[in-house]
């Protein structure tokens, strides 16, 4: 097999021309960009395919690597009698054996959702390089996507539990799988226990999505957006801490730290009051008044809000507690405009969010920067991204106090469109140039950083915040669980399809698709996204029931939710507050 002399520790390039069964192994010159292969998918493993020429950059060159690559090529190119799946598994097993640190490196899944699981992803990226990371096991766990598969399951179950047992109780329950999952990860000695830990923590993320509902129901309209935005701020803080710890400390330590944080969160949740609207819906008016008095620090305001909730939920039909009517009532409810309209709006909002590449950029930022040759220090790049994300999440929370939701979403999407268009054009023009020959070589890295910043202004956090604002109380927790489950599935699909999309259309084409989706998101925000700033949850529900400017209501709405009750609510609340 033709090859140049390589030594252990060298970076090498393995190439195979069409029609040949052997590879050429050569030392990789410094600053050479290998095109056509997504870097994270090939670090430490030679991906040998048939057809066109394939190049693959390897982070290490052990003495036996040449023989291993030759054997893998023979499996792929000449063993025609072996089934394709068996051939691929054998090739993976052969090449995975070249890793000298299989039992001591970091193992984690590539794909996850928002929340504390980002800490684990951040730590994985923060350790960078090939340090303590078994390629075969990491890829297997990433392909399984265990942390994301369990997110929708947890979201649906969490919504149901929140309706049956309360928002606070569900938050307390979610702390248990969080702690258990992180302890499983910290103590894991093989791939299967790590996978189980990932699955459990992903399930906990789904359960914890009910926190947005809790924040919306205990907040006043003027503070609801800002308080809900503290969620992304804390997530960004956790990611930054994990990036920083991951640069120097063991992954087991990071997992244990996450378990401690989850335990503290559960203990603090014990001190919180239950959601007053949920208490009122279940006939516990006295406890609802006490909870609102504590939250508002004013008995008068508490009484006024309790009266408003009571009038909003006046029942004119059969009792809600009749179990035989609950299923029928639920299906009748989801046919109302105030339920199905926000459902489709939110699903569309999440569709544009994922199509614009927000989570792909967050998950693959370090890899994309390496792909364009704009950064070699993965730890430094990761920490820089974490700092930018934290700062802009704080800025975004402040902007929610000053600007309307539609304005922030449209502005954020338009800025993302501009950034992605510039980066796509740059990559199209200079993709064939070596890094040192490019004009303004730092431009792609700056675009990625800017994209993260402008997305935090609206497009990243607003869909999650608005899930808890748009649905009526009687179906809020269940509907939020369903929408959140679909959102996690969209995240999973977008992140999973990115490597294939990159291979099919290249980086410029992929960025162009992100540009188109961002532009679509801006148009959607301007013309279809409802405005919820400074509105009560009851007023938002009323807006979705209105069919015309004359406040005509749909015939589908039942009498218990007619406009007369809602007008009476506003009049009573205004009277109690001494307003005209």
C-alpha positions, 0 to 999 in steps of 0.5 A, a space after each residue: 500500500 503506497 504511503 509515506 512514513 508516519 509516526 505515532 502522534 502525527 496527524 495523517 490523511 487517508 485517501 482512496 481513489 475510485 476503483 482502488 482498494 488501497 489507501 494512501 497514508 500521508 502526514 497532514 501538513 499544518 493548516 491544511 483543510 480537509 474538505 468533504 468530511 464532517 470533522 467530528 464524524 471522522 476524528 480517530 476513525 477512517 470512514 472508508 466509502 465506495 465511489 468518489 474519493 474520500 479524505 479523512 483527517 485523523 487525530 492520531 497515527 498509532 503504529 498499527 493504523 496503516 494496517 487497520 485502515 487497509 483491513 477496513 478498506 478491504 472489508 468495505 471494497 472487496 467483501 461483497 458477500 457480507 451483508 451491508 449492515 454486518 460489513 459496516 459493524 465489522 469495519 467500525 469494530 476494526 477501526 475502533 480498536 485503534 483507540 488507545 484510551 477506550 476505557 478512560 475517555 469521555 463518552 457522551 451523546 452529541 444530541 440533546 435538548 435545552 436545560 441541564 443536559 447542555 452542561 454535559 454537551 458543553 463539557 464534552 465540547 470543552 474537553 476538546 481534541 481527542 482527549 479521553 474520548 473513545 470514538 466508537 462508543 461516542 458515535 454509537 451513543 450519539 447515533 442512539 440519541 438517548 438524551 433526546 428520545 426521552 425528552 418528548 416522553 417526559 414532556 407529555 407525561 409532565 403535562 399530564 402530571 401537572 394537570 393531575 397533581 399540580 405544577 409544583 408537585 411535577 417540578 419536585 418529581 422532575 428533580 428525582 430523575 435529574 439526580 438519578 440520571 447524573 449519578 448514573 453517568 458519573 458512576 458509569 463504567 460502560 456504554 450501557 450505563 451511560 446510555 441509561 443515564 442519558 435517557 433518564 436525564 433526558 426524561 427529566 428535561 421533558 418533565 421540567 418543561 412544565 416550569 414555563 407554565 408555572 412561571 407564567 401562572 404565578 407572574 403578573 403580566 408586566 413581569 411574565 416575559 422577564 421571569 420566563 427569560 430567566 430560564 434561558 439565562 440559567 441554562 446559558 450560565 450552566 453551559 458556560 460553567 460546564 465549558 470552563 470545567 470541561 477544559 480541565 476537569 474530569 467528566 465524572 466531576 461535572 456529572 456529580 456537580 450537575 447532580 448536586 445542582 439538581 438536588 438543590 433545585 428540588 429542595 428549593 422547589 419545596 418552598 414554592 407555592 402551588 400555582 394559584 390558577 391550578 388551585 382555583 381550577 381544583 376548588 381550592 380557593 383558600 390556598 390560591 388566595 394564600 399563594 397569591 398573597 405571598 406572591 404579590 405581597 398584597 392581600 387586596 391584589 390577591 383577592 382581585 386576582 382570585 375573583 378574576 380567576 373564579 369568573 373566568 372559570 365559571 362552569 355552566 355545564 356539568 361538573 368538571 369532576 365528573 370522570 366519565 365526561 373528562 375525555 369527551 370534554 377534552 376532545 371538545 375543548 381542543 376543537 375550540 379556536 383558543 386551543 387549536 390556533 395557538 397549537 399550530 402557531 407554536 408548532 410553526 414557530 418551532 419549525 422555523 426556529 429549527 430550520 434557521 439552524 439555531 440549535 445546529 449552530 449551538 451544537 456544532 459551533 466549535 466544529 463549524 469553526 474548525 471546518 472553516 479553519 478559523 479556530 484551533 483551540 476548542 476549549 477557548 472557542 467553547 468558552 467564548 461561545 458560552 460567554 456570548 450566549 450568557 451575556 446575550 440571554 441577559 440582554 434578551 431578558 431585558 429587551 422583553 421588558 421594553 419591546 413587544 414579542 412580535 418586534 423581538 422575534 421579527 428583528 432577531 430573525 431578520 438579523 439572523 437572515 443577514 448573518 447567515 446570508 453573509 456567511 454563506 456568500 463568504 464560504 461560497 467564494 472562499 471555500 476552495 482557499 486555504 485558511 491563510 489565503 483567505 481575505 478576512 479569515 476570521 469572518 466565519 467565526 465572527 458570523 457564528 458568534 454574531 448568529 448566537 448573539 442575535 438568536 438570543 434576542 428572540 428566536 431562541 427563547 420566545 417559542 419556549 416562553 410563549 408555549 405557556 402564554 397562549 393556551 387556556 388554563 383548562 388544557 394548558 399543561 397538557 397542551 404545553 407538554 404536547 407542543 414541547 414534545 414536538 419541539 424536541 422532536 424537531 430539534 432532534 431531526 434538525 441536529 441529526 440531519 445536519 451532517 447528511 445535509 452538509 455532505 449533500 449540499 456543502 457548507 455554503 448550501 446549508 447556510 443558504 437553507 438557514 438563511 431562507 428559513 430565517 427569512 421565513 421566520 421573520 415573515 411569520 413573526 410579522 404577520 401571524 405571531 400573536 402579541 402577548 406582552 402586558 396581557 393577562 392569560 385570560 385576555 390572550 385566550 379571548 383574543 384567540 376566540 375572537 372571529 372578527 373586529 366586532 368580537 364575534 365568537 366562534 360557534 365552537 366555543 362553549 357557553 362556559 367560555 363565552 365573551 360575556 364572562 370575560 368582559 365581566 371579569 375585566 369589569 370586576 377586576 377594574 372595579 376592585 382596583 379602583 380603575 375607571 
